[in-house]
Amino acid sequence: MGERRPWVVGVSGASGTPYAAAVLRGLLHAGEAVDLVISRAARLTLLDETGEPFRDAHWREDLGRWLARGADGSPGFFADYASGTADLSAVHHWPAGDLAAGPSSGSYPAKGMLIVPASTACVAGVALGLSKDLLQRAASVTLKERRPLVVAVRETPLGGQTLRHLVALDDAGAVVLPASPAFYAGAAHIQDLVDFVAGRALDAAGVPHKLYRRWRGELGGGRADTQGTPPPMP
């Protein structure tokens, strides 16, 4: 068995926890190992947007309930997670306050990192190298080790200071990926829009998936494929 090389997934306090859930499901479906870091602010956002807590002592059970939810809040939308049959053994959770955690070191064998969603405070902290918690530290490590870093910023409108921070991240080698759904894929459900953003984040990381319909050069192709029903489970 080879060395475990996870993707680090950071979840900051911005609105958009369904984006993070879709990315996590996509990584697990692709057979990838995941190291999960959820900021203190993100726990509050998760509770607000889903009604679900995320507790260090019960993180695996809490994660399963979170990943079972659809983007519209349906608690059992993803049946394998709702039934408990989904395998979460590839996930390792690190508390955001643990600055001695594996992802805090460049010698830790991570493939890269995705921050989904990324708040403007998180963007600023990573751009300035503040490393005030494990999420920011892991992002700084990812940049200095020249590993892929995808920053799915979720804010609108964007002020000048944040735009300058995003340019700094781009200059440092990160992929700045605004959480901007597209409509050419024939979205019929809110989950389609969420999965489009998650899929683009996985594209940027080079992880294969089937979360959205890709452009085939056919005008109206998305509408032709859409039957007005919820999307298939990934």
N, C-alpha and C positions, 0 to 999 in steps of 0.2 A: 504494500500500500504506500502510495507516494505521500509527500509532505502536504499537509493541509495548507492551502493558499486561498484565503477568503477574500471576498469583496467587503470592504467596510461600508456600511450604510449608516449615514448620520441623518437624524431627523431633528430639525430645529423647531423653534416655536411658531413659525409662520403657519397661517391657515393652509390646509392642503394635505392633511394626513391621508386621504384616499390615494394621493399620488405615491406616498411612501409605501402604503400597503401593496399597491399594484407593482411597484418595483421589486419589493420583497418576494411577492408571489412569482414574478417573472424570473428572478434569479434562482429561486428554489426549483421552479419548473425546468430550468436549464441545467440543473444538477450542480449549481455553484454553491460553495460554502459562503456563509454570511457572518460577519461580525457586526452586531447591531449596537449603535450608540444613540440613545434618545436623551435630548437635553431636558433640563428641569422644566423649561418653558414649554417644550413639546408635550410633556406629560399633561400639562394643563390644557393645551390645545386638543390633544387626543380625547381627554375627558369631555371637553366642551363639544367637540364635533361628533363623537360617537357614544358618549355616555359610559365608555369603558375606561377603567383605570389601567395604569401600567406600573406594577409593583415589582421591586427587585426580588422579593422572596417568592413571587408567583408569576414571574415574567413569562414563562412558557405557556401557561394557561391563558394569561392575559393576551399574549401575542396571538394565540390560536383564535380567540374570540374576535380580535381586531381584524385578522386576515380573513375571517369568515364573512365580514360585513361587505356589502356592496357599496358603491359610491353614493347611492341614494339612501344609505342608512339601513337597508334590509339586513337583519342580523344573520340570516342563513343563506345569503346569496351564493356563496362559494361552498358547495355542499361538503367537499372533502375536509375543509377546515372546520365547518360547523359540526360535522360528525366526529371529529377528532382522528380521522384516518390519515390526514396529511402528515407527512414526516417532517418534523421540525428539528431533527437531530443535527442538521447541518448548520444550525444557527447557534451562535455564541453571543450572549448579551454581556456588555461591559457597562457598568454604571458610569454616567457622565462625569462624576467626580473622581473617578479612579485614574489619576494621572500616572500610575505605575502599570496600567493595563498594557497588553500586548501592542495594540496599534499606536501607542505613544512612542514607540522606538522604530527607527529606520531598519533595524535588523529583523523586525517582525515580518514574516513572509506574506504580506498582503499583495493582492493583484492591483489594487487601486481603491478608489473611494467614490461614492456617490452621496451627495448631500441633497436630500429630497424630503420636504421642501427646504429651501434655504431662505431664512429671514434676512432682512437688511442688516440686523445686528450681527448675525452669523457671517454674512458677507464681509462686513467691516472687520470683524475679528480675524478672519482668515487672511484677508488682504493685508492687514497690518501685522500679522504674525503674533497676535496677542496670546494665543494658547491658554485662554482662561479656563477652559474645561477640556475634557477628552475629545469632544467633537472637533474643536478648533485645533487642538494639538495634532490629532490624527490627520487633519487636512494639511497642516503645515508639513508634517512628515511626508505625506503623499507628494507634495510639491517638491520638497528638497530631494526626494529619492527619484524624481522624474517619473512617477507612476501616474496613470490616468486619474484625473480628478474632474468629476462632473458636478457642477453647481446649478441646481434647478431653482433659480431665484423665483420667489412667489410674492410679488408686490406690485402695486399699481396705484398711482403713477410713480415713476422712479425719479427721485431728486438727483441733483448734480453730484452730491457727495457719494451716493450709492453708485451712480454711473461711473465715477472715477475709480471707485473700489472694484467694480466689475472689469474695467479696463485693466487695472493692475492684476487681477486674477487671470485675465486672458494673456497678458504679457508674461505671466509666470508659468503659463502652459496649461491652465485649467480650461475646460470647456464650459462656457457660460450658456446655460440652457434655460431660458425663461419658460415658465409653466404656461405655455400658450397652445391650447388645443387647436387643431385644424379640423375642417369640416368636409374636405374632399373624400375622406374615407367612408362617408355614408353613415355617420353616427345616428343610431336609432335610440340610444339610451345614454344616460349620463356616464355610465361605466365606459362606454366607447370613447368619450372625450378624455376621461382620466387615463385610460389605457393607451391612448395616443401619446400623451406626454410621457408616461412611463416607458413606452416603447422607444421613443426618441432618446430618452436617457440611457436605456440599455444599448441602443444603436451606438451612442457616443462612447460607451464603454466596450463595445465590441462583443456584446453578449447576444447570442441568437434568441429569437422569440417569435411569437405569432400573435402579438397583442393588437395589431392594427392592420388594416388593409393597405398595402403599399400602392403607390401611384403606378399605373401601368400605361400611362399615355393615352387613356381613353376618357374623353369628356363624358361626365355622367355615369362613369363606371361604378362609383360608390353608391349612387342611388339605385342602380340596377341590382346591386348585390344585397341591398337592405330589404328586409322583410318586416321591419317594424317590431322586431322582438329583441329581448335582451341578448347580448353577445354570448357566444359559447364560453365555457369556463376554460381558463388557460391551464 
